[in-house]
């Protein structure tokens, strides 16, 4: 969401991309799943649904980072140039159906455990 300048316009475009990704890919996948007679068409439909659902946690994070100062606070002390290269590769996980959903659930459970564990 930051890129090289972190403008509000860039954040809005990325948020729109994520929201459209969820709706369009899940809709297309559902249509393929419902209208296909063969196993191949249904498999592609399931892939579209799973990959589209990956955009849901991304949308949630994008919404959280839209608050004034939230993105800057998240990036405090981070070498943005170095991290851009790393995340360019990591974004390929969006193509693995439900992977980002699973990662998000795992992180949420870890945070919940950390809050409830006595110190």
MOPAC internal coordinates of N, CA, C and O (Angstrom, degrees):
PM7 1SCF
backbone

  N    0.0000 0     0.00 0     0.00 0    0    0    0
  C    1.4370 1     0.00 0     0.00 0    1    0    0
  C    1.5164 1   111.73 1     0.00 0    2    1    0
  O    1.2310 1   120.73 1   161.80 1    3    2    1
  N    1.3063 1   116.20 1   -18.20 1    3    2    1
  C    1.4519 1   119.46 1  -177.09 1    5    3    2
  C    1.5233 1   111.56 1   -88.78 1    6    5    3
  O    1.2310 1   120.47 1   134.08 1    7    6    5
  N    1.3296 1   116.71 1   -45.92 1    7    6    5
  C    1.4503 1   119.71 1  -175.71 1    9    7    6
  C    1.5037 1   110.39 1    63.25 1   10    9    7
  O    1.2310 1   120.29 1    45.04 1   11   10    9
  N    1.3079 1   117.06 1  -134.96 1   11   10    9
  C    1.4584 1   119.70 1   179.29 1   13   11   10
  C    1.5252 1   111.84 1  -100.07 1   14   13   11
  O    1.2310 1   119.98 1   167.67 1   15   14   13
  N    1.3530 1   117.64 1   -12.33 1   15   14   13
  C    1.4580 1   119.44 1  -177.08 1   17   15   14
  C    1.5211 1   114.42 1  -131.62 1   18   17   15
  O    1.2310 1   118.78 1   157.12 1   19   18   17
  N    1.3061 1   119.94 1   -22.88 1   19   18   17
  C    1.4498 1   122.21 1   177.24 1   21   19   18
  C    1.5237 1   115.53 1    66.02 1   22   21   19
  O    1.2310 1   119.97 1  -139.79 1   23   22   21
  N    1.3076 1   117.67 1    40.21 1   23   22   21
  C    1.4628 1   120.61 1  -178.40 1   25   23   22
  C    1.5285 1   111.30 1   -76.17 1   26   25   23
  O    1.2310 1   120.66 1   -24.66 1   27   26   25
  N    1.3215 1   116.35 1   155.34 1   27   26   25
  C    1.4654 1   121.29 1   177.78 1   29   27   26
  C    1.5299 1   110.50 1   -61.85 1   30   29   27
  O    1.2310 1   120.52 1   140.23 1   31   30   29
  N    1.3027 1   116.62 1   -39.77 1   31   30   29
  C    1.4770 1   120.72 1   178.83 1   33   31   30
  C    1.5211 1   110.30 1   -58.03 1   34   33   31
  O    1.2310 1   120.39 1   135.95 1   35   34   33
  N    1.3290 1   116.86 1   -44.05 1   35   34   33
  C    1.4671 1   121.10 1   179.13 1   37   35   34
  C    1.5297 1   110.02 1   -61.20 1   38   37   35
  O    1.2310 1   120.17 1   137.03 1   39   38   37
  N    1.3223 1   117.28 1   -42.97 1   39   38   37
  C    1.4712 1   120.85 1   179.61 1   41   39   38
  C    1.5188 1   111.17 1   -62.85 1   42   41   39
  O    1.2310 1   119.99 1   139.69 1   43   42   41
  N    1.3297 1   117.63 1   -40.31 1   43   42   41
  C    1.4660 1   121.16 1   179.05 1   45   43   42
  C    1.5295 1   111.43 1   -65.71 1   46   45   43
  O    1.2310 1   120.66 1   139.09 1   47   46   45
  N    1.3175 1   116.34 1   -40.91 1   47   46   45
  C    1.4742 1   120.37 1   178.69 1   49   47   46
  C    1.5232 1   110.08 1   -63.38 1   50   49   47
  O    1.2310 1   120.29 1   136.72 1   51   50   49
  N    1.3166 1   117.06 1   -43.28 1   51   50   49
  C    1.4653 1   120.72 1  -179.26 1   53   51   50
  C    1.5212 1   110.31 1   -67.68 1   54   53   51
  O    1.2310 1   119.66 1   138.19 1   55   54   53
  N    1.3191 1   118.26 1   -41.81 1   55   54   53
  C    1.4608 1   120.80 1   176.55 1   57   55   54
  C    1.5205 1   110.50 1   -59.89 1   58   57   55
  O    1.2310 1   120.24 1   135.17 1   59   58   57
  N    1.3266 1   117.15 1   -44.83 1   59   58   57
  C    1.4675 1   120.76 1   178.11 1   61   59   58
  C    1.5284 1   110.55 1   -60.83 1   62   61   59
  O    1.2310 1   120.39 1   137.73 1   63   62   61
  N    1.3180 1   116.86 1   -42.27 1   63   62   61
  C    1.4636 1   120.93 1   178.44 1   65   63   62
  C    1.5305 1   110.74 1   -58.76 1   66   65   63
  O    1.2310 1   120.24 1   134.87 1   67   66   65
  N    1.3204 1   117.16 1   -45.13 1   67   66   65
  C    1.4619 1   120.82 1  -178.95 1   69   67   66
  C    1.5276 1   111.25 1   -65.86 1   70   69   67
  O    1.2310 1   120.25 1   135.45 1   71   70   69
  N    1.3235 1   117.12 1   -44.55 1   71   70   69
  C    1.4675 1   120.27 1  -179.11 1   73   71   70
  C    1.5315 1   111.48 1   -65.83 1   74   73   71
  O    1.2310 1   120.64 1   136.66 1   75   74   73
  N    1.3237 1   116.37 1   -43.34 1   75   74   73
  C    1.4722 1   120.15 1   177.08 1   77   75   74
  C    1.5267 1   109.92 1   -64.81 1   78   77   75
  O    1.2310 1   120.27 1   143.37 1   79   78   77
  N    1.3280 1   117.09 1   -36.63 1   79   78   77
  C    1.4615 1   120.80 1   178.04 1   81   79   78
  C    1.5146 1   112.20 1   -59.53 1   82   81   79
  O    1.2310 1   120.35 1   134.95 1   83   82   81
  N    1.3250 1   116.93 1   -45.05 1   83   82   81
  C    1.4701 1   120.06 1   178.08 1   85   83   82
  C    1.5220 1   109.76 1   -60.31 1   86   85   83
  O    1.2310 1   120.61 1   124.54 1   87   86   85
  N    1.3236 1   116.44 1   -55.46 1   87   86   85
  C    1.4619 1   121.15 1  -173.63 1   89   87   86
  C    1.5281 1   111.53 1   -64.08 1   90   89   87
  O    1.2310 1   120.29 1   130.40 1   91   90   89
  N    1.3173 1   117.06 1   -49.60 1   91   90   89
  C    1.4664 1   120.35 1  -175.25 1   93   91   90
  C    1.5317 1   112.32 1   -66.73 1   94   93   91
  O    1.2310 1   120.53 1   134.48 1   95   94   93
  N    1.3237 1   116.60 1   -45.52 1   95   94   93
  C    1.4616 1   118.70 1  -176.10 1   97   95   94
  C    1.5254 1   111.88 1   -71.37 1   98   97   95
  O    1.2310 1   119.96 1   140.56 1   99   98   97
  N    1.3241 1   117.68 1   -39.44 1   99   98   97
  C    1.4689 1   119.83 1   177.84 1  101   99   98
  C    1.5264 1   110.19 1   -68.00 1  102  101   99
  O    1.2310 1   120.23 1   140.71 1  103  102  101
  N    1.3185 1   117.16 1   -39.29 1  103  102  101
  C    1.4674 1   120.65 1   178.16 1  105  103  102
  C    1.5258 1   110.70 1   -64.15 1  106  105  103
  O    1.2310 1   120.24 1   131.69 1  107  106  105
  N    1.3270 1   117.14 1   -48.31 1  107  106  105
  C    1.4618 1   120.80 1   179.02 1  109  107  106
  C    1.5240 1   110.56 1   -62.28 1  110  109  107
  O    1.2310 1   120.10 1   135.96 1  111  110  109
  N    1.3184 1   117.40 1   -44.04 1  111  110  109
  C    1.4565 1   121.13 1   178.96 1  113  111  110
  C    1.5139 1   112.28 1   -61.86 1  114  113  111
  O    1.2310 1   120.53 1   138.58 1  115  114  113
  N    1.3279 1   116.60 1   -41.42 1  115  114  113
  C    1.4680 1   120.50 1   178.35 1  117  115  114
  C    1.5151 1   111.06 1   -64.58 1  118  117  115
  O    1.2310 1   120.76 1   138.25 1  119  118  117
  N    1.3164 1   116.16 1   -41.75 1  119  118  117
  C    1.4609 1   120.29 1   178.09 1  121  119  118
  C    1.5282 1   110.59 1   -62.66 1  122  121  119
  O    1.2310 1   120.25 1   133.54 1  123  122  121
  N    1.3303 1   117.14 1   -46.46 1  123  122  121
  C    1.4680 1   120.49 1   178.47 1  125  123  122
  C    1.5229 1   111.14 1   -61.33 1  126  125  123
  O    1.2310 1   120.56 1   137.39 1  127  126  125
  N    1.3109 1   116.54 1   -42.61 1  127  126  125
  C    1.4582 1   121.50 1  -179.87 1  129  127  126
  C    1.5283 1   110.76 1   -62.01 1  130  129  127
  O    1.2310 1   120.64 1   137.45 1  131  130  129
  N    1.3185 1   116.38 1   -42.55 1  131  130  129
  C    1.4681 1   120.62 1  -177.71 1  133  131  130
  C    1.5221 1   113.41 1   -76.56 1  134  133  131
  O    1.2310 1   120.23 1   147.89 1  135  134  133
  N    1.3215 1   117.16 1   -32.11 1  135  134  133
  C    1.4635 1   119.22 1  -173.09 1  137  135  134
  C    1.5283 1   114.28 1   -98.25 1  138  137  135
  O    1.2310 1   119.51 1   169.25 1  139  138  137
  N    1.3075 1   118.55 1   -10.75 1  139  138  137
  C    1.4702 1   120.92 1  -177.17 1  141  139  138
  C    1.5164 1   110.60 1   -86.68 1  142  141  139
  O    1.2310 1   122.07 1   -42.04 1  143  142  141
  N    1.3297 1   113.64 1   137.96 1  143  142  141
  C    1.4619 1   119.28 1   176.29 1  145  143  142
  C    1.5246 1   111.18 1   -91.95 1  146  145  143
  O    1.2310 1   120.86 1   149.82 1  147  146  145
  N    1.3204 1   115.96 1   -30.18 1  147  146  145
  C    1.4530 1   120.01 1  -175.03 1  149  147  146
  C    1.5137 1   113.21 1   -91.87 1  150  149  147
  O    1.2310 1   121.80 1   -17.18 1  151  150  149
  N    1.3207 1   114.16 1   162.82 1  151  150  149
  C    1.4578 1   121.25 1   179.63 1  153  151  150
  C    1.5333 1   111.56 1   -64.68 1  154  153  151
  O    1.2310 1   120.44 1   142.71 1  155  154  153
  N    1.3345 1   116.76 1   -37.29 1  155  154  153
  C    1.4657 1   120.86 1  -179.05 1  157  155  154
  C    1.5221 1   112.34 1   -61.99 1  158  157  155
  O    1.2310 1   120.38 1   134.04 1  159  158  157
  N    1.3194 1   116.87 1   -45.96 1  159  158  157
  C    1.4584 1   121.19 1   178.99 1  161  159  158
  C    1.5131 1   112.14 1   -63.97 1  162  161  159
  O    1.2310 1   120.82 1   140.15 1  163  162  161
  N    1.3206 1   116.03 1   -39.85 1  163  162  161
  C    1.4673 1   120.03 1   178.17 1  165  163  162
  C    1.5257 1   110.81 1   -67.80 1  166  165  163
  O    1.2310 1   120.50 1   141.42 1  167  166  165
  N    1.3310 1   116.65 1   -38.58 1  167  166  165
  C    1.4716 1   120.01 1   178.44 1  169  167  166
  C    1.5226 1   110.43 1   -63.59 1  170  169  167
  O    1.2310 1   120.44 1   138.30 1  171  170  169
  N    1.3230 1   116.76 1   -41.70 1  171  170  169
  C    1.4663 1   120.31 1   177.68 1  173  171  170
  C    1.5265 1   110.05 1   -65.23 1  174  173  171
  O    1.2310 1   120.43 1   140.50 1  175  174  173
  N    1.3287 1   116.77 1   -39.50 1  175  174  173
  C    1.4613 1   120.56 1   176.59 1  177  175  174
  C    1.5182 1   111.92 1   -60.55 1  178  177  175
  O    1.2310 1   120.43 1   135.79 1  179  178  177
  N    1.3301 1   116.77 1   -44.21 1  179  178  177
  C    1.4663 1   120.79 1   177.57 1  181  179  178
  C    1.5234 1   111.26 1   -63.83 1  182  181  179
  O    1.2310 1   120.68 1   141.51 1  183  182  181
  N    1.3442 1   116.30 1   -38.49 1  183  182  181
  C    1.4631 1   119.62 1   177.83 1  185  183  182
  C    1.5272 1   110.32 1   -62.12 1  186  185  183
  O    1.2310 1   120.60 1   134.57 1  187  186  185
  N    1.3422 1   116.46 1   -45.43 1  187  186  185
  C    1.4675 1   119.68 1   179.67 1  189  187  186
  C    1.5293 1   111.34 1   -60.81 1  190  189  187
  O    1.2310 1   120.55 1   138.18 1  191  190  189
  N    1.3268 1   116.55 1   -41.82 1  191  190  189
  C    1.4669 1   119.59 1   178.85 1  193  191  190
  C    1.5294 1   110.25 1   -63.51 1  194  193  191
  O    1.2310 1   120.27 1   132.09 1  195  194  193
  N    1.3295 1   117.08 1   -47.91 1  195  194  193
  C    1.4683 1   120.87 1  -179.50 1  197  195  194
  C    1.5128 1   112.74 1   -63.20 1  198  197  195
  O    1.2310 1   120.23 1   136.07 1  199  198  197
  N    1.3277 1   117.17 1   -43.93 1  199  198  197
  C    1.4649 1   120.42 1   178.75 1  201  199  198
  C    1.5292 1   110.41 1   -68.44 1  202  201  199
  O    1.2310 1   120.18 1   143.01 1  203  202  201
  N    1.3261 1   117.26 1   -36.99 1  203  202  201
  C    1.4647 1   120.46 1   177.96 1  205  203  202
  C    1.5221 1   112.40 1   -65.32 1  206  205  203
  O    1.2310 1   120.61 1   142.29 1  207  206  205
  N    1.3308 1   116.44 1   -37.71 1  207  206  205
  C    1.4663 1   119.97 1   178.43 1  209  207  206
  C    1.5289 1   111.62 1   -66.07 1  210  209  207
  O    1.2310 1   120.02 1   157.83 1  211  210  209
  N    1.3281 1   117.56 1   -22.17 1  211  210  209
  C    1.4670 1   120.12 1   174.96 1  213  211  210
  C    1.5241 1   111.88 1   -61.19 1  214  213  211
  O    1.2310 1   120.49 1   154.09 1  215  214  213
  N    1.3251 1   116.67 1   -25.91 1  215  214  213
  C    1.4555 1   119.95 1  -179.88 1  217  215  214
  C    1.5311 1   112.61 1   -76.98 1  218  217  215
  O    1.2310 1   119.43 1   166.06 1  219  218  217
  N    1.3323 1   118.69 1   -13.94 1  219  218  217
  C    1.4658 1   121.06 1   179.74 1  221  219  218
  C    1.5339 1   111.65 1   -64.87 1  222  221  219
  O    1.2310 1   118.87 1   127.08 1  223  222  221
  N    1.3577 1   119.77 1   -52.92 1  223  222  221
  C    1.4676 1   117.01 1   177.83 1  225  223  222
  C    1.5291 1   112.51 1   -64.52 1  226  225  223
  O    1.2310 1   120.26 1   146.95 1  227  226  225
  N    1.3266 1   117.11 1   -33.05 1  227  226  225
  C    1.4628 1   119.60 1   177.09 1  229  227  226
  C    1.5281 1   110.14 1   -62.52 1  230  229  227
  O    1.2310 1   120.57 1   139.63 1  231  230  229
  N    1.3245 1   116.51 1   -40.37 1  231  230  229
  C    1.4650 1   120.61 1   178.09 1  233  231  230
  C    1.5235 1   110.57 1   -63.61 1  234  233  231
  O    1.2310 1   120.76 1   137.88 1  235  234  233
  N    1.3228 1   116.15 1   -42.12 1  235  234  233
  C    1.4630 1   119.94 1   178.83 1  237  235  234
  C    1.5120 1   112.26 1   -60.37 1  238  237  235
  O    1.2310 1   120.73 1   134.43 1  239  238  237
  N    1.3239 1   116.21 1   -45.57 1  239  238  237
  C    1.4659 1   119.75 1   178.34 1  241  239  238
  C    1.5311 1   110.89 1   -65.68 1  242  241  239
  O    1.2310 1   120.20 1   140.79 1  243  242  241
  N    1.3244 1   117.23 1   -39.21 1  243  242  241
  C    1.4677 1   119.98 1   179.21 1  245  243  242
  C    1.5260 1   110.64 1   -62.40 1  246  245  243
  O    1.2310 1   120.38 1   140.04 1  247  246  245
  N    1.3309 1   116.87 1   -39.96 1  247  246  245
  C    1.4688 1   120.38 1   178.20 1  249  247  246
  C    1.5297 1   110.07 1   -63.95 1  250  249  247
  O    1.2310 1   120.22 1   136.00 1  251  250  249
  N    1.3279 1   117.19 1   -44.00 1  251  250  249
  C    1.4740 1   120.34 1   178.62 1  253  251  250
  C    1.5275 1   111.31 1   -61.40 1  254  253  251
  O    1.2310 1   120.40 1   142.34 1  255  254  253
  N    1.3233 1   116.84 1   -37.66 1  255  254  253
  C    1.4698 1   120.85 1  -176.90 1  257  255  254
  C    1.5211 1   113.34 1   -81.22 1  258  257  255
  O    1.2310 1   119.91 1   175.51 1  259  258  257
  N    1.3310 1   117.77 1    -4.49 1  259  258  257
  C    1.4620 1   121.05 1   177.89 1  261  259  258
  C    1.5338 1   111.66 1   -77.06 1  262  261  259
  O    1.2310 1   119.78 1   159.09 1  263  262  261
  N    1.3329 1   118.03 1   -20.91 1  263  262  261
  C    1.4656 1   120.69 1   179.27 1  265  263  262
  C    1.5259 1   109.37 1   -59.21 1  266  265  263
  O    1.2310 1   120.10 1   -37.43 1  267  266  265
  N    1.3112 1   117.42 1   142.57 1  267  266  265
  C    1.4661 1   119.80 1   179.12 1  269  267  266
  C    1.5324 1   111.45 1   -56.38 1  270  269  267
  O    1.2310 1   121.13 1   -52.76 1  271  270  269
  N    1.3195 1   115.44 1   127.24 1  271  270  269
  C    1.4556 1   121.89 1   177.62 1  273  271  270
  C    1.5138 1   115.24 1    84.53 1  274  273  271
  O    1.2310 1   119.64 1   167.16 1  275  274  273
  N    1.3325 1   118.30 1   -12.84 1  275  274  273
  C    1.4684 1   120.91 1  -176.21 1  277  275  274
  C    1.5306 1   111.48 1   -65.66 1  278  277  275
  O    1.2310 1   120.04 1   135.62 1  279  278  277
  N    1.3208 1   117.53 1   -44.38 1  279  278  277
  C    1.4621 1   120.31 1  -179.48 1  281  279  278
  C    1.5288 1   110.71 1   -66.92 1  282  281  279
  O    1.2310 1   120.58 1   138.32 1  283  282  281
  N    1.3242 1   116.50 1   -41.68 1  283  282  281
  C    1.4687 1   119.96 1   178.48 1  285  283  282
  C    1.5278 1   110.99 1   -62.53 1  286  285  283
  O    1.2310 1   120.23 1   139.33 1  287  286  285
  N    1.3252 1   117.16 1   -40.67 1  287  286  285
  C    1.4681 1   120.83 1   178.40 1  289  287  286
  C    1.5254 1   110.71 1   -65.12 1  290  289  287
  O    1.2310 1   120.43 1   140.52 1  291  290  289
  N    1.3190 1   116.79 1   -39.48 1  291  290  289
  C    1.4695 1   121.31 1   179.84 1  293  291  290
  C    1.5301 1   111.04 1   -65.49 1  294  293  291
  O    1.2310 1   120.67 1   146.53 1  295  294  293
  N    1.3178 1   116.33 1   -33.47 1  295  294  293
  C    1.4668 1   120.94 1  -175.94 1  297  295  294
  C    1.5303 1   113.54 1   -95.11 1  298  297  295
  O    1.2310 1   119.90 1  -176.54 1  299  298  297
  N    1.3208 1   117.80 1     3.46 1  299  298  297
  C    1.4601 1   120.97 1  -179.36 1  301  299  298
  C    1.5314 1   110.03 1   -58.75 1  302  301  299
  O    1.2310 1   120.74 1   -56.18 1  303  302  301
  N    1.3196 1   116.20 1   123.82 1  303  302  301
  C    1.4629 1   121.76 1   178.54 1  305  303  302
  C    1.5145 1   115.15 1    79.97 1  306  305  303
  O    1.2310 1   119.69 1  -173.48 1  307  306  305
  N    1.3133 1   118.20 1     6.52 1  307  306  305
  C    1.4641 1   122.32 1  -178.46 1  309  307  306
  C    1.5263 1   109.69 1   -96.58 1  310  309  307
  O    1.2310 1   120.62 1   -43.42 1  311  310  309
  N    1.3237 1   116.42 1   136.58 1  311  310  309
  C    1.4649 1   121.40 1   173.39 1  313  311  310
  C    1.5316 1   107.14 1   -80.58 1  314  313  311
  O    1.2310 1   120.83 1   -86.27 1  315  314  313
  N    1.3355 1   116.01 1    93.73 1  315  314  313
  C    1.4614 1   121.74 1  -172.79 1  317  315  314
  C    1.5229 1   111.75 1   -59.07 1  318  317  315
  O    1.2310 1   119.55 1   137.48 1  319  318  317
  N    1.3168 1   118.47 1   -42.52 1  319  318  317
  C    1.4654 1   121.36 1  -179.91 1  321  319  318
  C    1.5233 1   112.28 1   -58.72 1  322  321  319
  O    1.2310 1   120.63 1   135.26 1  323  322  321
  N    1.3192 1   116.40 1   -44.74 1  323  322  321
  C    1.4647 1   121.35 1   179.86 1  325  323  322
  C    1.5325 1   110.96 1   -66.90 1  326  325  323
  O    1.2310 1   120.84 1   137.80 1  327  326  325
  N    1.3236 1   115.99 1   -42.20 1  327  326  325
  C    1.4610 1   120.80 1  -177.94 1  329  327  326
  C    1.5247 1   112.00 1   -69.90 1  330  329  327
  O    1.2310 1   119.68 1   150.21 1  331  330  329
  N    1.3339 1   118.21 1   -29.79 1  331  330  329
  C    1.4648 1   120.20 1   177.40 1  333  331  330
  C    1.5171 1   111.03 1   -59.89 1  334  333  331
  O    1.2310 1   120.31 1   137.84 1  335  334  333
  N    1.3153 1   117.01 1   -42.16 1  335  334  333
  C    1.4653 1   120.51 1   177.25 1  337  335  334
  C    1.5160 1   112.19 1   -63.76 1  338  337  335
  O    1.2310 1   120.44 1   138.38 1  339  338  337
  N    1.3217 1   116.77 1   -41.62 1  339  338  337
  C    1.4661 1   121.59 1  -179.96 1  341  339  338
  C    1.5290 1   110.82 1   -64.42 1  342  341  339
  O    1.2310 1   120.40 1   134.24 1  343  342  341
  N    1.3226 1   116.83 1   -45.76 1  343  342  341
  C    1.4584 1   120.09 1  -177.45 1  345  343  342
  C    1.5219 1   112.74 1   -74.45 1  346  345  343
  O    1.2310 1   119.92 1   160.38 1  347  346  345
  N    1.3105 1   117.76 1   -19.62 1  347  346  345
  C    1.4641 1   120.14 1   174.00 1  349  347  346
  C    1.5195 1   109.65 1   -61.33 1  350  349  347
  O    1.2310 1   120.24 1   141.05 1  351  350  349
  N    1.3251 1   117.14 1   -38.95 1  351  350  349
  C    1.4685 1   121.60 1   177.83 1  353  351  350
  C    1.5274 1   110.56 1   -77.25 1  354  353  351
  O    1.2310 1   120.02 1   136.37 1  355  354  353
  N    1.3241 1   117.58 1   -43.63 1  355  354  353
  C    1.4652 1   121.16 1  -176.78 1  357  355  354
  C    1.5294 1   113.36 1   -63.83 1  358  357  355
  O    1.2310 1   120.16 1   153.93 1  359  358  357
  N    1.3204 1   117.29 1   -26.07 1  359  358  357
  C    1.4591 1   118.92 1  -178.71 1  361  359  358
  C    1.5298 1   112.77 1   -66.71 1  362  361  359
  O    1.2310 1   119.93 1   167.18 1  363  362  361
  N    1.3107 1   117.74 1   -12.82 1  363  362  361
  C    1.4595 1   120.58 1   177.46 1  365  363  362
  C    1.5317 1   111.86 1   -65.88 1  366  365  363
  O    1.2310 1   120.06 1   162.57 1  367  366  365
  N    1.3471 1   117.49 1   -17.43 1  367  366  365
  C    1.4630 1   120.52 1   176.93 1  369  367  366
  C    1.5262 1   111.73 1   -61.05 1  370  369  367
  O    1.2310 1   119.67 1   159.21 1  371  370  369
  N    1.3264 1   118.23 1   -20.79 1  371  370  369
  C    1.4640 1   120.60 1  -179.79 1  373  371  370
  C    1.5333 1   110.89 1   -61.14 1  374  373  371
  O    1.2310 1   120.00 1   155.64 1  375  374  373
  N    1.3266 1   117.61 1   -24.36 1  375  374  373
  C    1.4600 1   121.64 1  -179.83 1  377  375  374
  C    1.5262 1   113.22 1   -80.95 1  378  377  375
  O    1.2310 1   119.93 1   168.24 1  379  378  377
  N    1.3173 1   117.74 1   -11.76 1  379  378  377
  C    1.4656 1   121.54 1   177.98 1  381  379  378
  C    1.5294 1   106.53 1   -91.67 1  382  381  379
  O    1.2310 1   119.89 1   -69.01 1  383  382  381
  N    1.3316 1   117.82 1   110.99 1  383  382  381
  C    1.4619 1   120.58 1  -174.35 1  385  383  382
  C    1.5295 1   113.17 1   -51.52 1  386  385  383
  O    1.2310 1   121.29 1   -49.06 1  387  386  385
  N    1.3158 1   115.14 1   130.94 1  387  386  385
  C    1.4640 1   125.92 1   176.64 1  389  387  386
  C    1.5290 1   115.08 1    64.94 1  390  389  387
  O    1.2310 1   119.49 1  -175.14 1  391  390  389
  N    1.3175 1   118.57 1     4.86 1  391  390  389
  C    1.4688 1   119.85 1  -177.58 1  393  391  390
  C    1.5267 1   112.03 1   -62.35 1  394  393  391
  O    1.2310 1   119.97 1   134.70 1  395  394  393
  N    1.3240 1   117.67 1   -45.30 1  395  394  393
  C    1.4684 1   119.60 1  -178.67 1  397  395  394
  C    1.5204 1   111.27 1   -70.75 1  398  397  395
  O    1.2310 1   120.40 1   150.67 1  399  398  397
  N    1.3246 1   116.84 1   -29.33 1  399  398  397
  C    1.4645 1   120.43 1   175.03 1  401  399  398
  C    1.5269 1   109.34 1   -64.92 1  402  401  399
  O    1.2310 1   120.46 1   134.71 1  403  402  401
  N    1.3343 1   116.73 1   -45.29 1  403  402  401
  C    1.4634 1   121.58 1   179.02 1  405  403  402
  C    1.5299 1   110.67 1   -63.71 1  406  405  403
  O    1.2310 1   120.03 1   134.93 1  407  406  405
  N    1.3312 1   117.55 1   -45.07 1  407  406  405
  C    1.4690 1   121.12 1   178.54 1  409  407  406
  C    1.5285 1   110.40 1   -59.62 1  410  409  407
  O    1.2310 1   120.39 1   137.38 1  411  410  409
  N    1.3349 1   116.86 1   -42.62 1  411  410  409
  C    1.4614 1   120.88 1  -179.13 1  413  411  410
  C    1.5307 1   110.97 1   -65.79 1  414  413  411
  O    1.2310 1   120.15 1   137.44 1  415  414  413
  N    1.3220 1   117.32 1   -42.56 1  415  414  413
  C    1.4670 1   120.74 1   177.56 1  417  415  414
  C    1.5255 1   110.89 1   -63.21 1  418  417  415
  O    1.2310 1   120.55 1   137.89 1  419  418  417
  N    1.3319 1   116.55 1   -42.11 1  419  418  417
  C    1.4670 1   120.72 1   178.61 1  421  419  418
  C    1.5251 1   110.75 1   -60.82 1  422  421  419
  O    1.2310 1   120.74 1   135.79 1  423  422  421
  N    1.3307 1   116.19 1   -44.21 1  423  422  421
  C    1.4678 1   120.31 1   179.52 1  425  423  422
  C    1.5247 1   111.24 1   -65.68 1  426  425  423
  O    1.2310 1   120.28 1   140.13 1  427  426  425
  N    1.3336 1   117.08 1   -39.87 1  427  426  425
  C    1.4649 1   120.57 1   179.38 1  429  427  426
  C    1.5315 1   110.61 1   -64.35 1  430  429  427
  O    1.2310 1   120.56 1   138.94 1  431  430  429
  N    1.3350 1   116.54 1   -41.06 1  431  430  429
  C    1.4658 1   119.89 1   177.82 1  433  431  430
  C    1.5201 1   111.18 1   -65.64 1  434  433  431
  O    1.2310 1   120.10 1   141.13 1  435  434  433
  N    1.3138 1   117.42 1   -38.87 1  435  434  433
  C    1.4690 1   121.21 1   177.90 1  437  435  434
  C    1.5233 1   110.90 1   -63.39 1  438  437  435
  O    1.2310 1   120.45 1   136.26 1  439  438  437
  N    1.3290 1   116.75 1   -43.74 1  439  438  437
  C    1.4667 1   120.78 1   178.67 1  441  439  438
  C    1.5264 1   110.65 1   -64.40 1  442  441  439
  O    1.2310 1   120.78 1   139.98 1  443  442  441
  N    1.3233 1   116.12 1   -40.02 1  443  442  441
  C    1.4682 1   120.11 1   179.80 1  445  443  442
  C    1.5265 1   110.76 1   -65.33 1  446  445  443
  O    1.2310 1   120.50 1   136.25 1  447  446  445
  N    1.3410 1   116.64 1   -43.75 1  447  446  445
  C    1.4637 1   120.69 1   177.90 1  449  447  446
  C    1.5192 1   111.15 1   -61.76 1  450  449  447
  O    1.2310 1   120.65 1   139.36 1  451  450  449
  N    1.3300 1   116.35 1   -40.64 1  451  450  449
  C    1.4645 1   121.07 1  -179.87 1  453  451  450
  C    1.5286 1   111.21 1   -63.86 1  454  453  451
  O    1.2310 1   119.83 1   145.15 1  455  454  453
  N    1.3185 1   117.93 1   -34.85 1  455  454  453
  C    1.4758 1   121.77 1   179.48 1  457  455  454
  C    1.5279 1   111.35 1   -73.83 1  458  457  455
  O    1.2310 1   120.17 1   146.55 1  459  458  457
  N    1.3323 1   117.28 1   -33.45 1  459  458  457
  C    1.4627 1   119.98 1  -174.84 1  461  459  458
  C    1.5215 1   113.76 1   -93.62 1  462  461  459
  O    1.2310 1   120.03 1   169.99 1  463  462  461
  N    1.3321 1   117.55 1   -10.01 1  463  462  461
  C    1.4532 1   120.88 1   179.32 1  465  463  462
  C    1.5216 1   109.75 1   -76.34 1  466  465  463
  O    1.2310 1   120.47 1   -54.58 1  467  466  465
  N    1.3588 1   116.72 1   125.42 1  467  466  465
  C    1.4716 1   118.26 1   178.28 1  469  467  466
  C    1.5230 1   111.42 1   -66.16 1  470  469  467
  O    1.2310 1   121.68 1   -33.05 1  471  470  469
  N    1.3179 1   114.39 1   146.95 1  471  470  469
  C    1.4770 1   119.16 1  -178.25 1  473  471  470
  C    1.4740 1   111.22 1  -107.38 1  474  473  471
  O    1.2310 1   120.10 1   180.00 1  475  474  473

